[in-house]
């Protein structure tokens, strides 16, 4: 393996599941079992986006990075900052549990699920994507999988880094990170800001965006982390993630309408870790606070507030040889309220008590994982879910693994209250059964997955509210991945996803591409230079269920990046998105960016 490619291989999107190498041992995953494991020892189907790939591809949003993975796609209601929905193996945002440094980024007052539109790529160490039903480990909202966004920690000594980017649509990105670490303590603070004039969120397909007013966006993200080593076996940590955003948007068929949303999200976490003999004990208390004020030309001012409180105690017990038993208990409380111009304050809360355990046995060539969890909710009773996974190394180059899990998606508080129409307090959790099988050989990986979802929660236009759809929706398909040093200093990565997503009536679910291809080509043959070309092909996709609405697929978007290391402290880059100026829409009536260019500088001290 040539040295110039070693960093790229570690960072490769596909490397997380299909290369058995020394570099792979260096990648660890925490969200698969709530314990730190080498990715080689994880039975779940998992991919990791590392800081190297993020820093060399210069993504703007988390959704941009996720879109390069097999089995992941997204749609957006227009320009930067507008509503973005991510699909993981055909299951939408509401069924994906998203964590930031292990803290839930789930807003109980948001019916659209996680606000991916406000998750910028800022100060990220890595992104873990655990595919398949994970309720046996994490509880509700993890039917499709778990995405854990992990921010950077402080490094030894005093370190400062800064970045600046400017480009199309009067876009400006800038940030600063300062950290200090000693044997006794560590502290890091980073602040990043994105400002753009954007382009019209709403537009007629094939029409020039310049004839409509621009919809701007601004985002300020602050991350603070601190740790105190009380002793060799005792550690106290504090994390705060603060996101404030403002976005202008358009309602359907009204490209010049005046509408805007002001969002503020704050995630707090304080934890205490204690090591005693073969026990690693962690006690943490997390708070997720969401506030959103929306000015809508039709419905007036709407204010939504959501809060989540989680107190959790986990004990990771090492026993026998390479075996661990993880036992945990948690208390969760969810609150939501809303105020509109036509209503008074409406408040509702829900609580959950949970106990769970995960057992991991590593028998060198065979790894076996079992998880069981019981949740007891105040508003709809108890749920028991589980997961089993196995991985077997037939040879050093050939392995096979499989997973089976059960999951549920709890009704959102606002879905039950429904400010827009009839409330439905009888909404019940949807239930999911999921399994996947993976065969890996050297640089090639092939996965088959299947999800059966019973009592799917969806919008019911007949009641202008949310309802359970009787029957079982079936979502299945396969993923193929390949990553290879094809020429000297040249790495090629490919992935392909085929998806069949049908509701209980056998109708195709909307906004999910039937076929998707990702391509990534890196060249490191010139000293201090890195060239990257990447492309995404989206196959047949319709706006609505049963192949209804506009066909929004069948297009390819190409991008390119050039990185140049001036010296060890200064780096510059140039990025060109949508090279061939492809005119396409992910949602009918909502625009996407034409050809755009950006130049940036990063400095470290």
C-alpha positions in Angstrom: 0.0 0.0 0.0 1.5 3.3 -1.0 2.0 5.9 1.8 0.2 8.7 0.0 -3.0 6.7 0.0 -2.9 5.5 3.6 -4.7 8.5 5.0 -7.3 8.4 2.2 -8.0 4.7 2.8 -8.6 5.4 6.5 -11.0 8.2 5.5 -12.7 6.3 2.6 -16.5 6.1 3.0 -16.5 2.5 2.0 -13.6 1.4 4.1 -15.8 1.1 7.2 -17.3 -2.1 6.1 -15.2 -3.7 3.4 -11.4 -3.6 4.1 -9.7 -5.8 6.6 -6.5 -3.9 7.2 -4.4 -2.4 9.9 -6.0 1.0 9.2 -9.4 -0.5 10.0 -8.3 -1.4 13.5 -7.7 2.3 14.2 -11.4 3.2 13.6 -13.6 2.7 16.7 -17.4 2.9 17.0 -19.4 3.7 20.2 -23.0 3.9 19.1 -23.4 0.3 17.9 -23.5 -1.1 21.5 -23.0 2.0 23.7 -19.4 0.8 24.2 -16.2 1.6 22.3 -15.3 -1.2 19.8 -13.0 -1.6 16.9 -15.1 -1.4 13.8 -13.9 -4.9 12.8 -15.5 -6.3 15.9 -19.0 -4.7 15.3 -21.6 -7.1 14.0 -24.0 -4.3 13.0 -23.9 -3.0 9.4 -21.9 0.2 10.0 -20.1 3.0 8.1 -17.9 5.7 9.4 -17.2 9.1 7.8 -13.9 10.3 9.3 -12.5 13.8 9.8 -10.0 13.2 7.0 -12.7 12.7 4.4 -14.7 15.6 5.8 -11.7 17.9 5.6 -10.7 16.8 2.1 -14.2 16.9 0.6 -15.3 20.1 2.3 -19.0 19.3 2.7 -21.3 22.0 3.9 -24.0 19.9 5.7 -24.2 16.6 7.4 -26.8 15.5 4.8 -24.2 16.2 2.0 -21.8 13.8 3.7 -24.4 11.1 4.4 -25.6 11.2 0.8 -22.3 9.7 -0.3 -23.0 6.5 1.6 -24.7 3.4 0.2 -28.3 3.2 1.3 -28.6 6.9 2.1 -30.4 9.6 0.1 -32.0 13.0 0.9 -34.5 15.5 -0.5 -34.8 19.2 0.3 -37.3 22.0 0.1 -34.9 24.3 -1.7 -31.8 26.3 -0.8 -29.5 25.9 2.2 -31.3 25.8 5.5 -34.7 24.6 4.1 -36.3 21.4 5.3 -34.2 18.4 4.5 -35.4 14.8 4.8 -32.8 11.9 5.0 -33.7 8.4 4.0 -31.7 5.5 5.5 -32.5 2.3 3.6 -35.8 3.8 2.4 -36.9 4.8 6.0 -37.3 8.5 6.5 -35.9 11.0 9.0 -38.6 10.3 11.7 -37.3 6.8 12.0 -33.6 7.7 12.4 -32.1 8.4 15.8 -29.6 11.2 15.5 -27.1 11.9 18.3 -24.6 14.7 18.8 -21.8 13.5 21.1 -24.3 10.9 22.3 -27.1 13.3 23.1 -30.4 13.0 21.4 -31.1 15.6 18.6 -34.7 14.7 18.5 -37.3 17.5 18.9 -40.6 16.4 20.5 -42.3 19.4 18.9 -41.2 18.7 15.3 -43.3 16.4 13.2 -40.7 16.3 10.4 -38.1 14.5 12.5 -34.6 15.6 12.9 -33.8 19.1 11.6 -30.9 18.0 9.3 -31.1 21.3 7.6 -29.4 23.0 10.5 -26.6 20.4 10.9 -23.5 22.0 9.3 -20.2 20.2 9.0 -18.4 22.0 11.8 -15.5 20.6 14.0 -16.5 17.0 13.3 -14.2 14.1 14.4 -16.4 11.4 12.7 -19.9 10.4 11.9 -21.0 6.9 12.8 -23.9 5.4 10.8 -25.4 2.2 12.3 -27.9 0.7 9.8 -31.0 -1.4 10.7 -33.3 -1.6 13.7 -31.5 -0.4 16.9 -34.3 0.0 19.4 -33.0 -3.0 21.4 -30.1 -0.7 22.3 -31.4 2.8 22.0 -35.2 2.6 22.3 -37.6 4.7 20.3 -36.8 6.6 17.0 -34.1 4.1 16.0 -36.1 1.8 13.7 -34.0 2.7 10.6 -30.7 3.1 12.5 -28.6 5.5 14.4 -26.4 8.4 13.3 -23.9 9.6 15.9 -22.1 12.9 15.1 -19.0 13.1 17.2 -17.2 16.5 17.6 -13.5 16.8 18.0 -11.7 16.6 21.4 -8.9 18.8 22.7 -5.3 17.7 21.8 -2.3 17.8 24.1 -1.1 21.4 24.6 -2.7 24.6 23.3 -4.1 24.4 19.8 -5.8 27.0 17.6 -7.4 26.5 14.1 -9.4 28.8 11.9 -11.1 28.5 8.6 -12.6 30.8 6.0 -14.6 30.0 2.8 -16.3 32.3 0.3 -18.3 31.5 -2.9 -21.4 31.5 -4.9 -24.7 33.0 -3.7 -22.6 35.4 -1.5 -21.8 32.5 0.8 -19.4 33.0 3.6 -18.2 30.3 6.1 -15.8 31.1 8.9 -14.9 29.5 12.2 -12.4 29.3 15.1 -11.4 26.5 17.4 -9.3 26.9 20.6 -8.3 24.0 22.9 -6.0 23.1 25.7 -5.2 19.7 27.2 -3.0 18.7 30.2 -2.9 15.5 32.2 -5.4 17.1 34.7 -8.0 18.7 32.4 -9.0 19.4 28.8 -11.1 22.1 27.3 -12.2 23.1 23.8 -14.4 25.7 22.3 -15.3 26.1 18.6 -17.6 28.6 16.8 -18.6 28.3 13.2 -20.9 30.6 11.1 -22.5 30.2 7.7 -24.1 33.1 5.9 -25.6 33.0 2.4 -28.0 35.0 0.3 -29.0 31.7 -1.2 -31.4 31.3 -4.1 -35.2 30.9 -4.4 -36.4 27.9 -2.5 -39.5 27.6 -4.7 -39.0 27.5 -8.5 -40.6 26.2 -11.6 -38.6 23.3 -13.1 -36.6 24.5 -16.1 -37.0 28.2 -15.2 -34.2 30.6 -14.4 -33.8 31.1 -10.7 -32.8 34.7 -11.2 -36.4 35.8 -11.8 -37.3 35.0 -8.2 -36.2 36.6 -4.9 -33.4 34.9 -3.0 -34.1 32.9 0.2 -31.2 33.5 2.6 -29.8 31.5 5.5 -27.5 32.0 8.4 -26.3 29.5 11.0 -24.1 29.9 14.1 -22.9 26.6 15.7 -21.0 26.7 19.0 -19.5 23.6 20.6 -17.9 23.5 24.1 -16.3 20.4 25.7 -14.5 20.2 29.1 -13.1 17.3 31.0 -11.5 16.9 34.5 -9.5 13.8 35.4 -10.2 13.6 39.1 -8.0 10.5 39.3 -6.7 7.7 37.0 -10.1 6.1 37.3 -12.5 9.0 37.7 -13.4 11.5 35.0 -16.0 14.3 34.8 -17.0 15.8 31.5 -19.3 18.5 30.2 -20.5 19.1 26.6 -22.6 21.9 25.2 -23.8 22.1 21.5 -25.6 25.3 20.5 -27.2 25.8 17.1 -28.9 29.1 16.1 -30.3 29.5 12.6 -32.5 31.8 10.5 -33.9 30.8 7.2 -36.2 32.4 4.5 -38.4 30.0 2.5 -41.3 29.8 0.1 -44.6 28.0 0.3 -45.6 25.8 -2.6 -46.4 27.7 -5.8 -45.4 31.0 -4.2 -41.7 31.6 -5.0 -41.8 35.3 -3.8 -43.7 34.7 -0.5 -42.3 36.1 2.7 -41.9 33.3 5.2 -39.1 32.6 7.7 -38.2 30.4 10.6 -35.9 31.2 13.6 -34.5 28.0 15.3 -32.5 27.6 18.4 -31.3 24.2 19.6 -29.1 23.6 22.7 -27.8 20.2 23.8 -26.3 19.8 27.3 -24.6 16.7 28.7 -22.8 16.2 32.0 -21.3 12.8 32.8 -19.2 11.0 35.4 -17.1 8.0 34.5 -15.7 5.5 37.1 -13.5 2.5 36.5 -13.5 -0.2 39.2 -11.8 -3.5 38.6 -13.5 -4.9 35.5 -16.4 -2.4 35.6 -16.6 0.9 33.6 -19.5 2.9 35.0 -21.0 6.0 33.4 -23.7 8.3 34.9 -24.9 11.0 32.6 -27.7 13.6 32.4 -28.6 15.1 29.1 -30.9 17.9 28.1 -32.0 18.7 24.6 -33.8 22.1 24.3 -35.5 23.2 21.0 -37.3 26.5 20.2 -38.7 27.4 16.9 -40.6 30.5 15.7 -42.2 30.3 12.3 -43.7 33.2 10.4 -46.1 31.8 7.7 -48.0 34.0 5.3 -51.0 31.7 5.6 -51.0 30.6 9.2 -49.3 33.6 10.9 -46.9 33.2 13.7 -46.3 29.7 15.2 -44.1 29.0 18.1 -42.9 25.5 19.0 -40.9 24.4 22.0 -39.6 20.9 22.8 -37.5 19.5 25.6 -36.0 16.1 26.3 -34.4 15.0 29.5 -32.4 11.8 29.8 -30.7 10.4 33.0 -28.8 7.2 32.4 -26.6 4.8 34.3 -24.5 2.3 32.3 -22.1 -0.4 33.5 -19.8 -2.0 31.0 -18.5 -5.2 32.6 -15.5 -7.1 31.1 -15.6 -10.8 31.8 -14.0 -14.0 30.4 -11.8 -13.3 27.4 -12.8 -10.5 25.0 -16.4 -10.5 26.4 -18.5 -7.7 27.7 -21.8 -7.3 29.4 -23.4 -3.8 29.2 -26.2 -3.2 31.7 -28.1 0.1 31.7 -31.2 2.0 33.0 -32.5 5.4 32.0 -35.3 7.8 32.8 -36.5 9.9 29.9 -39.0 12.8 29.8 -40.3 14.6 26.7 -42.2 17.9 26.7 -43.7 19.9 23.9 -45.9 23.0 23.6 -47.0 25.3 20.8 -48.6 28.7 20.4 -50.4 29.9 17.2 -52.3 33.0 16.3 -55.5 31.0 16.6 -54.8 29.1 19.8 -53.6 29.4 23.4 -50.6 27.5 24.7 -50.9 23.8 24.4 -48.6 21.6 26.5 -48.1 17.9 26.6 -45.5 15.6 28.2 -44.5 12.0 28.1 -42.0 9.9 30.1 -40.2 6.6 29.8 -38.4 4.2 32.1 -36.0 1.8 30.4 -33.8 -1.0 31.3 -31.5 -2.8 28.8 -28.5 -5.2 28.5 -26.1 -6.1 25.7 -23.8 -9.0 25.7 -20.8 -9.2 23.4 -18.7 -12.4 22.9 -15.6 -12.2 20.7 -14.2 -15.7 19.9 -11.4 -14.5 17.6 -13.0 -15.4 14.3 -16.6 -15.4 15.5 -18.3 -12.4 17.2 -21.8 -12.7 18.7 -23.8 -9.8 20.1 -27.2 -9.9 21.8 -29.3 -7.0 23.1 -32.6 -6.8 25.0 -34.5 -3.6 26.1 -37.8 -2.8 27.8 -39.3 0.7 27.6 -42.3 1.7 29.7 -44.0 4.9 28.4 -46.6 6.9 30.3 -48.9 7.4 27.3 -48.9 4.1 25.5 -47.5 1.4 27.8 -44.4 -0.9 27.5 -42.4 -2.1 24.6 -39.8 -4.9 24.5 -37.3 -4.9 21.7 -34.2 -6.9 20.9 -31.3 -7.4 18.5 -28.9 -10.2 17.7 -25.9 -10.0 15.4 -23.1 -12.4 14.4 -19.9 -12.0 12.3 -17.6 -14.8 11.2 -14.2 -14.4 9.5 -13.9 -17.4 7.2 -10.4 -16.2 6.2 -8.6 -12.9 6.8 -10.0 -11.6 3.5 -13.5 -13.1 3.7 -16.2 -12.6 6.3 -20.0 -12.9 6.6 -22.2 -11.2 9.1 -25.9 -10.9 9.8 -28.3 -9.0 12.1 -31.9 -9.3 13.2 -33.7 -6.7 15.3 -37.1 -5.4 16.4 -37.9 -1.8 16.8 -40.7 0.8 17.2 -41.3 4.4 16.4 -43.1 6.3 19.1 -45.8 8.8 18.2 -44.4 12.4 18.3 -46.2 14.6 20.9 -47.1 17.2 18.2 -48.3 14.4 15.9 -50.8 13.5 18.6 -51.8 17.1 19.4 -51.8 18.2 15.7 -52.1 22.0 15.7 -53.3 22.0 12.0 -56.4 19.8 12.4 -58.0 17.0 14.5 -55.8 15.6 17.3 -55.3 11.9 17.6 -54.4 10.9 21.1 -55.0 7.2 20.1 -51.9 7.1 17.8 -49.9 4.0 18.7 -46.3 3.1 18.0 -45.4 1.6 14.7 -43.5 -1.7 14.9 -40.5 -2.8 12.8 -38.8 -6.1 12.1 -35.4 -5.7 10.4 -32.6 -8.0 9.2 -29.6 -7.8 7.0 -26.9 -10.1 5.6 -23.5 -9.0 4.5 -20.7 -10.8 2.6 -17.3 -9.0 2.4 -14.3 -10.1 0.4 -11.2 -7.8 0.3 -12.4 -4.6 -1.4 -15.9 -5.8 -2.2 -19.0 -5.8 0.1 -22.6 -7.0 -0.7 -25.5 -6.5 1.7 -29.2 -7.5 1.5 -31.6 -5.8 3.9 -35.3 -6.1 4.7 -37.6 -4.0 6.9 -41.2 -4.8 7.7 -43.1 -1.9 9.3 -46.5 -2.5 10.9 -49.0 0.3 11.6 -46.9 3.0 9.8 -47.5 6.5 11.1 -48.3 8.9 8.3 -50.3 12.0 7.3 -53.9 11.2 6.7 -55.5 13.9 4.5 -59.0 12.7 5.3 -58.6 13.8 8.9 -55.9 16.5 8.3 -53.8 14.7 10.9 -51.6 11.7 11.6 -52.9 8.2 11.6 -51.7 4.6 11.7 -51.8 2.9 8.3 -53.2 -0.7 8.8 -51.1 -3.5 7.5 -47.3 -3.9 6.9 -45.1 -1.8 4.7 -42.2 -3.6 3.2 -38.9 -1.9 2.5 -36.0 -4.1 1.2 -33.1 -4.0 -1.2 -29.3 -4.5 -1.4 -26.1 -2.4 -1.3 -22.9 -3.1 -3.2 -19.6 -1.4 -2.3 -16.2 -1.4 -3.8 -13.0 0.5 -2.8 -9.6 -0.1 -4.6 -6.3 1.5 -5.3 -6.7 1.1 -9.0 -3.6 2.9 -10.1 -0.6 4.3 -8.4 -1.8 7.1 -6.1 -5.4 6.7 -7.3 -8.2 5.4 -5.2 -11.6 4.5 -6.7 -14.7 4.1 -4.4 -18.1 3.0 -5.8 -21.4 2.1 -4.2 -24.7 1.0 -5.5 -28.1 0.8 -3.8 -31.3 -0.9 -5.1 -34.4 -0.2 -3.2 -38.0 -1.5 -3.1 -40.1 0.5 -0.7 -43.9 -0.2 -0.7 -46.7 0.6 1.7 -49.3 -1.9 3.0 -51.3 -1.5 -0.2 -48.3 -2.5 -2.3 -47.8 1.1 -3.6 -44.3 2.5 -4.1 -43.4 5.0 -1.4 -42.6 8.5 -2.7 -39.3 10.4 -2.7 -37.1 7.3 -2.5 -34.9 6.5 -5.5 -35.2 3.0 -6.8 -31.5 3.0 -7.8 -28.6 5.1 -6.6 -24.9 5.1 -7.5 -22.1 6.9 -5.7 -18.6 7.4 -7.2 -15.5 8.9 -5.5 -12.1 9.2 -7.2 -9.0 10.5 -5.4 -5.6 11.3 -6.9 -2.5 12.0 -4.7 0.2 11.7 -7.3 1.4 15.4 -7.2 3.2 16.6 -4.1 1.0 18.6 -1.7 -2.0 18.3 -4.1 -5.1 16.2 -3.8 -7.6 16.0 -6.6 -11.1 14.6 -6.0 -14.0 14.0 -8.3 -17.3 12.6 -7.1 -20.7 12.0 -8.5 -24.1 10.8 -7.5 -26.7 9.2 -9.8 -30.3 9.1 -8.7 -32.6 6.7 -10.5 -36.3 6.6 -10.9 -38.0 8.6 -8.1 -41.5 10.1 -7.8 -42.8 12.9 -5.6 -45.7 11.0 -4.1 -46.7 7.4 -3.3 -47.9 5.1 -6.0 -45.7 6.8 -8.6 -47.7 9.9 -8.2 -46.6 13.5 -8.9 -43.5 14.5 -10.8 -40.7 12.2 -11.7 -37.8 13.7 -9.7 -35.0 11.2 -10.5 -32.9 10.0 -13.4 -30.0 12.5 -13.1 -26.3 12.6 -12.2 -24.5 15.5 -10.4 -20.8 15.8 -10.6 -18.5 17.7 -8.2 -14.8 18.3 -7.8 -12.3 19.5 -5.1 -8.7 20.5 -5.3 -6.7 20.7 -2.0 -3.2 22.2 -1.7 -1.0 22.1 1.4 1.0 25.4 1.4 2.8 24.0 4.4 2.0 22.0 7.6 0.0 24.9 9.0 -1.8 26.4 6.0 -4.1 24.7 3.5 -6.2 26.1 0.6 -8.9 24.5 -1.5 -11.1 25.1 -4.4 -14.5 23.4 -4.8 -16.8 23.2 -7.8 -20.3 21.8 -7.2 -22.7 20.7 -10.0 -19.9 20.9 -12.6 -22.2 20.4 -15.6 -24.9 22.8 -14.3 -27.5 20.1 -14.1 -31.1 21.4 -13.7 -32.9 19.0 -11.3 -35.3 19.0 -8.3 -35.4 16.5 -5.4 -39.0 17.7 -4.5 -41.3 19.0 -7.2 -41.4 22.8 -7.2 -38.3 23.3 -5.0 -35.0 24.4 -6.5 -31.5 23.0 -6.2 -28.2 24.8 -6.6 -26.9 25.4 -10.2 -23.1 25.3 -10.8 -21.4 27.0 -7.9 -17.8 27.5 -6.8 -16.1 28.1 -3.5 -12.5 28.8 -2.3 -11.3 28.3 1.2 -8.3 28.5 3.6 -7.6 26.6 6.8 -4.9 27.5 9.3 -3.7 25.7 12.4 -1.3 26.9 15.1 
